[in-house]
Amino acid sequence: MQLNHPKLIDLLKKAYSAEKAAAFAYKGHAGSVKDISEKNEIRQIERDEWFHRQEVLQIMNDYGIKISGWYELKFHVIGKVISGSCYIIGWFMPFYFAGRLESGNVCEYFRMKQYFNSLGITKYDQMLYDMGMKEKEHEVYFLEKIKTNKFLPYYEKYFSWGNNSFNNIDLDKKYPVENSDHYCKKE
């Protein structure tokens, strides 16, 4: 079966490759932190990203969507650069930018769900919902690590993330998958 939804196809391809970049970045991030519990927590986040990549590939394979060579190269390089930079930019910046990235990634999965639903396809709803919620957990984890840091107000001002998220999900008041259509709705 073919998908007739160019935005969804591109989002799947991009998400598949971007998950590799994120996993590479977290590998460097985990390697750069000294605290053993933080190291283990970040390694778990890396494993989550590899798992998301597998799940996105499963969906792509169901529709014969080919992996984008361009996205694979682009995000491979981005992930490796970020991974290496974690060793030289200090403690705060990797936590800040990881949280900022995760905040935006949340909506990728909810938009995929919305696009599939617009085609009458609901079989991926739970998978996409779970991936979006896991990305939200990652965002919250990183924000918790830096929320009292003196640099956060400055980064919030210039990079637009911190106590204001890029998504409208509250993990303490989660809606179930069947009532989650309002998450990350585009105007």
Phi, psi and chi 1 to 4 in degrees:
 res  aa     phi    psi   chi1   chi2   chi3   chi4
   1 MET       -  136.4  179.6  179.0  178.9      -
   2 GLN   -99.0  145.7  -65.8  -81.1   -9.8      -
   3 LEU   -94.3  131.1  -80.5 -178.7      -      -
   4 ASN  -107.4   69.6 -173.3   17.7      -      -
   5 HIS  -155.4   86.7 -161.7  -60.0      -      -
   6 PRO   -54.8  -38.2  -23.9   32.1      -      -
   7 LYS   -65.8  -41.2  -73.2 -177.9  179.4  179.1
   8 LEU   -66.0  -44.0  173.9   57.1      -      -
   9 ILE   -60.9  -45.7  -68.5  168.6      -      -
  10 ASP   -65.1  -40.2 -171.4   59.0      -      -
  11 LEU   -63.5  -39.7 -172.0   55.3      -      -
  12 LEU   -62.9  -46.9  -74.1  162.7      -      -
  13 LYS   -61.6  -44.8  -70.9  177.7  177.9 -175.7
  14 LYS   -65.6  -44.4 -163.9  177.0  -67.9 -178.2
  15 ALA   -63.0  -41.3      -      -      -      -
  16 TYR   -57.2  -48.8  173.8   76.5      -      -
  17 SER   -74.0  -37.2  -62.1      -      -      -
  18 ALA   -66.7  -29.7      -      -      -      -
  19 GLU   -63.1  -34.0  -69.5  -67.4    1.7      -
  20 LYS   -66.1  -43.7  177.5  169.9   72.1  169.0
  21 ALA   -59.4  -43.9      -      -      -      -
  22 ALA   -63.4  -43.7      -      -      -      -
  23 ALA   -62.1  -44.0      -      -      -      -
  24 PHE   -60.1  -44.1  -75.6  165.9      -      -
  25 ALA   -61.0  -42.7      -      -      -      -
  26 TYR   -70.3  -27.6  -66.9  134.6      -      -
  27 LYS   -62.6  -46.1 -172.4  175.0 -165.4   70.1
  28 GLY   -67.8  -39.8      -      -      -      -
  29 HIS   -61.5  -47.3 -169.2  176.5      -      -
  30 ALA   -62.1  -39.2      -      -      -      -
  31 GLY   -67.7  -25.4      -      -      -      -
  32 SER   -88.5  -19.0   71.5      -      -      -
  33 VAL   -85.7  149.2  -63.0      -      -      -
  34 LYS   -92.3  -34.3  -67.5  175.6  176.8   40.6
  35 ASP   -66.7  123.4 -177.7  -84.9      -      -
  36 ILE   -63.3  -39.9  -63.2  -60.2      -      -
  37 SER   -67.1  -40.6   64.4      -      -      -
  38 GLU   -62.6  -42.8  -75.7  178.9   -6.2      -
  39 LYS   -56.9  -46.7 -169.0  177.6  -70.7  -71.8
  40 ASN   -67.8  -38.7  -70.3  -27.1      -      -
  41 GLU   -64.6  -42.0  -69.0  159.4   -7.1      -
  42 ILE   -69.6  -35.5  -63.4  166.2      -      -
  43 ARG   -63.0  -37.0  -76.3 -176.6  177.6  145.1
  44 GLN   -64.6  -40.6  178.9   56.6   55.6      -
  45 ILE   -62.5  -40.3  -67.4  170.5      -      -
  46 GLU   -58.3  -45.5  177.1 -163.9  -11.1      -
  47 ARG   -61.5  -39.0  -73.5 -170.6  -67.7  -84.9
  48 ASP   -59.5  -41.3  -67.2  -18.1      -      -
  49 GLU   -66.1  -41.0  -57.7  -60.6  -19.6      -
  50 TRP   -62.6  -39.3  -73.2  119.9      -      -
  51 PHE   -64.9  -42.5 -178.5   68.4      -      -
  52 HIS   -60.4  -40.2  -70.1  173.2      -      -
  53 ARG   -58.8  -43.8 -176.0  170.0  154.1   92.3
  54 GLN   -62.5  -41.9  -71.6  175.4  -45.0      -
  55 GLU   -66.9  -40.7  -71.2 -171.3  -49.4      -
  56 VAL   -64.0  -40.6  172.0      -      -      -
  57 LEU   -62.4  -38.3 -177.9   60.4      -      -
  58 GLN   -58.4  -44.8  173.9 -171.2  -28.5      -
  59 ILE   -64.1  -45.7  -64.6  170.0      -      -
  60 MET   -59.2  -43.0  -69.7  170.6   63.4      -
  61 ASN   -63.5  -34.2  -73.1  -20.6      -      -
  62 ASP   -60.2  -25.5  -73.7   -8.2      -      -
  63 TYR  -116.9   10.7  -64.6   96.3      -      -
  64 GLY    65.8   29.3      -      -      -      -
  65 ILE   -83.5  123.4  -61.1  169.5      -      -
  66 LYS   -80.9  147.0  -61.0 -152.7 -178.9  -46.0
  67 ILE   -66.9  138.7  -64.3  166.3      -      -
  68 SER   -81.9  118.1  165.8      -      -      -
  69 GLY   -61.4  -38.5      -      -      -      -
  70 TRP   -64.3  -49.0  165.3 -117.6      -      -
  71 TYR   -63.1  -38.8  -75.0  150.2      -      -
  72 GLU   -60.8  -46.0  -80.1  -67.4  -74.9      -
  73 LEU   -65.6  -50.4  175.4   62.6      -      -
  74 LYS   -57.0  -50.9  174.0 -177.0  171.4 -178.7
  75 PHE   -76.0  -25.3  -72.9  108.5      -      -
  76 HIS   -62.3  -48.7 -178.4   95.5      -      -
  77 VAL   -63.9  -46.4  170.4      -      -      -
  78 ILE   -58.1  -47.3  -71.0  169.3      -      -
  79 GLY   -61.4  -42.1      -      -      -      -
  80 LYS   -68.4  -39.3  -69.8  -64.9 -172.3  175.1
  81 VAL   -64.2  -46.0  168.0      -      -      -
  82 ILE   -62.9  -42.9  -66.6  169.8      -      -
  83 SER   -56.7  -48.2  179.3      -      -      -
  84 GLY   -67.5  -35.4      -      -      -      -
  85 SER   -68.7  -23.5   70.7      -      -      -
  86 CYS   -59.1  -25.3  -71.5      -      -      -
  87 TYR   -80.4  -12.9  -68.7   92.7      -      -
  88 ILE  -122.3  -11.4   57.2  175.0      -      -
  89 ILE   -99.1    7.0   61.5  175.0      -      -
  90 GLY    90.5 -174.4      -      -      -      -
  91 TRP   -83.4  -44.7  178.8   88.0      -      -
  92 PHE   -66.2  -50.1  176.9   81.3      -      -
  93 MET   -58.5  -44.4  -73.7  176.7   64.0      -
  94 PRO   -61.2  -37.8  -26.8   36.2      -      -
  95 PHE   -67.9  -43.4  -82.7   94.7      -      -
  96 TYR   -61.9  -54.1  178.4   83.6      -      -
  97 PHE   -71.3  -27.3  -74.5  108.7      -      -
  98 ALA   -64.5  -45.3      -      -      -      -
  99 GLY   -63.4  -40.7      -      -      -      -
 100 ARG   -63.5  -44.2 -172.8 -177.9 -169.8  -74.9
 101 LEU   -61.7  -47.9  174.4   73.0      -      -
 102 GLU   -61.6  -36.0  -65.6  -67.9   -8.3      -
 103 SER   -57.7  -41.4 -174.2      -      -      -
 104 GLY   -75.8  -34.0      -      -      -      -
 105 ASN   -64.0  -29.2  -71.6   -9.9      -      -
 106 VAL   -51.0  -48.2  169.4      -      -      -
 107 CYS   -71.0  -23.8  -72.8      -      -      -
 108 GLU   -54.2  -45.8  -76.7 -174.3  -14.8      -
 109 TYR   -74.1  -35.0  -66.9  109.7      -      -
 110 PHE   -71.7  -33.4  -75.9   98.2      -      -
 111 ARG   -67.9  -39.5  -76.7 -163.5 -167.8  100.3
 112 MET   -58.6  -45.4  -76.6 -178.8 -151.7      -
 113 LYS   -58.5  -45.6  178.6 -175.5  170.5  -62.1
 114 GLN   -62.6  -42.7  -67.5  159.9    8.9      -
 115 TYR   -63.5  -46.0  -71.8  155.5      -      -
 116 PHE   -60.2  -44.1  -87.9  115.6      -      -
 117 ASN   -61.8  -34.4  -68.6  170.6      -      -
 118 SER   -65.1  -20.1   75.5      -      -      -
 119 LEU   -96.3    2.5  -62.3  171.0      -      -
 120 GLY    81.9   15.3      -      -      -      -
 121 ILE  -103.6  120.9  -59.6  168.5      -      -
 122 THR  -119.4   -2.2   58.8      -      -      -
 123 LYS   -65.7  -17.3   74.5 -175.3 -129.7  178.2
 124 TYR  -101.8    3.0  -55.7  108.7      -      -
 125 ASP   -53.3  -51.4  -76.0    3.6      -      -
 126 GLN   -65.2  -42.4 -171.2   66.6   53.6      -
 127 MET   -61.4  -48.1  177.6 -168.4  -64.6      -
 128 LEU   -68.1  -39.0  -65.4  168.5      -      -
 129 TYR   -60.5  -47.3  174.1   90.8      -      -
 130 ASP   -62.5  -40.3  -69.4  -15.4      -      -
 131 MET   -67.1  -41.4  -75.0 -167.8  -74.9      -
 132 GLY   -61.9  -41.7      -      -      -      -
 133 MET   -67.7  -36.5  -72.6  -60.1  177.2      -
 134 LYS   -65.3  -40.5 -177.4   57.6   73.8  174.6
 135 GLU   -63.1  -36.8  -60.9  -71.2   -5.3      -
 136 LYS   -64.7  -40.1 -178.9   64.3  179.3 -173.1
 137 GLU   -59.8  -40.4  -69.8  171.4   14.5      -
 138 HIS   -62.5  -46.7  -64.1  167.2      -      -
 139 GLU   -56.0  -47.7  175.0 -169.7    4.2      -
 140 VAL   -63.2  -40.8  168.9      -      -      -
 141 TYR   -56.9  -50.0  167.2   78.9      -      -
 142 PHE   -66.6  -39.5  -70.7  115.8      -      -
 143 LEU   -64.0  -40.5 -178.0   58.0      -      -
 144 GLU   -59.1  -35.1  -77.2  -63.6  -47.9      -
 145 LYS   -69.5  -26.2  -68.7  -67.7 -176.3  179.0
 146 ILE  -118.9   -1.1   61.6  169.6      -      -
 147 LYS   -61.1  -21.5   71.5  179.7 -178.5 -178.2
 148 THR  -105.6    5.7   59.9      -      -      -
 149 ASN   -72.8  139.5 -170.1  -75.9      -      -
 150 LYS   -64.0  -20.6   65.0 -177.5  177.9 -174.8
 151 PHE   -81.8  -19.1  -67.2  116.2      -      -
 152 LEU   -55.6  -46.7 -177.0   57.2      -      -
 153 PRO   -58.6  -35.2  -23.4   32.7      -      -
 154 TYR   -70.2  -42.8  -58.5  104.9      -      -
 155 TYR   -67.1  -38.2  -83.0   72.8      -      -
 156 GLU   -59.0  -42.5  -78.5  179.4  -51.7      -
 157 LYS   -63.8  -42.5 -178.8  178.1  179.1 -178.3
 158 TYR   -92.1  -25.1  -67.2  106.1      -      -
 159 PHE  -118.3    4.0  -62.5  108.1      -      -
 160 SER    62.5   21.6  -54.4      -      -      -
 161 TRP  -137.9  149.8  177.6   82.9      -      -
 162 GLY   160.5 -109.5      -      -      -      -
 163 ASN   -73.7  -10.3  -68.7  -51.9      -      -
 164 ASN  -108.3  121.1  -67.5  -42.3      -      -
 165 SER   -87.6  162.8 -179.4      -      -      -
 166 PHE   -88.0    4.9  -67.1  145.4      -      -
 167 ASN  -137.3  168.6   59.0   74.0      -      -
 168 ASN  -110.2   35.3   62.4  -22.7      -      -
 169 ILE  -103.3  133.0  -63.8  168.8      -      -
 170 ASP  -117.0  111.8 -179.1  -15.2      -      -
 171 LEU   -63.5  -23.4  -70.1  176.5      -      -
 172 ASP   -78.8  -15.3  -65.8  -32.6      -      -
 173 LYS  -134.1   53.1  -60.6  174.7 -171.4  166.0
 174 LYS   -70.1  139.2  -78.9 -165.0  -68.6 -166.9
 175 TYR   -90.5  147.6  -70.8   90.7      -      -
 176 PRO   -68.7  164.1   22.8  -29.4      -      -
 177 VAL   -52.2  -41.7   64.5      -      -      -
 178 GLU   -70.7  -13.3   59.6  -86.3    5.8      -
 179 ASN  -117.4   25.3  -63.4  -29.1      -      -
 180 SER  -103.3   12.3   65.3      -      -      -
 181 ASP   -63.2  -23.8  -71.1  -17.1      -      -
 182 HIS   -81.1  -10.4   68.3  -76.2      -      -
 183 TYR   -67.2  132.0  -74.3  146.0      -      -
 184 CYS    57.9   29.0  -59.4      -      -      -
 185 LYS   -66.5  131.3 -106.7  -39.4 -167.3 -151.8
 186 LYS   -85.7  146.6  -79.8 -161.5  151.5 -176.2
 187 GLU   -66.2      -  -62.0   89.1   30.3      -
